[in-house]
Amino acid sequence: MSERDGIFAGDDPFEIARNWLSEAEAAEINDANAIALSTVDPTGLPNVRMVLLKEIEADAFVFYTNYESAKARELDSAGKAAFVVHWKSLRRQIRVRGLISKEDGPKADAYYRSRSLKSRLGAWASRQSRPLGSRTELMAEVAKITATKGTNPARPAFWGGYRLDPVEIEFWADGAFRLHDRFVWRRASKDDEWQIVRLNP
């Protein structure tokens, strides 16, 4: 592993991921924490959408959503997911696969409170992934929620976080002539040691 130096150096993949994200936040124009989250429906058909990665914990990646959305139903059903984050400015990406659990306690409450008031009210108003007649209809619902919930709404029971506990994390950096650098960290379960392998481009 002596060649795993520079941006790939370290014994903690979560620390490497945090370092890369920190660099991206200084370089990307918008939403350096945007990830393409992949799930599967009950028939096995894949689904992918952009969500915002809100925290890289000591051993997991955390994002938030409406628990009644299509993505949440698929996350709950499969218990597994994957995501990729690509930073064009840095010419790097991270791919992650793993197991899903809900973040539905005090941390979710705290994150919800940290959002802007309009975003908190929007979480109440949106029936995410379900048919909507018009934008006017949505804005009317926002006005109704604003009148009933006030300026300090509690987190809705149908809205919260998910934690992805990875069994695989791949760090990729662009190389000359498409000869990229790729290192994948794999483990059978959260309690196992990471095995690190360099991959062909």
Beta strands, then each sheet from edge to edge (+ up, - down):
strand 1: 34-40
strand 2: 46-56
strand 3: 61-66
strand 4: 80-87
strand 5: 92-103
strand 6: 159-173
strand 7: 181-186
strand 8: 195-199
sheet 1: 8+ 7- 6+ 3- 2+ 1- 4+ 5-
end
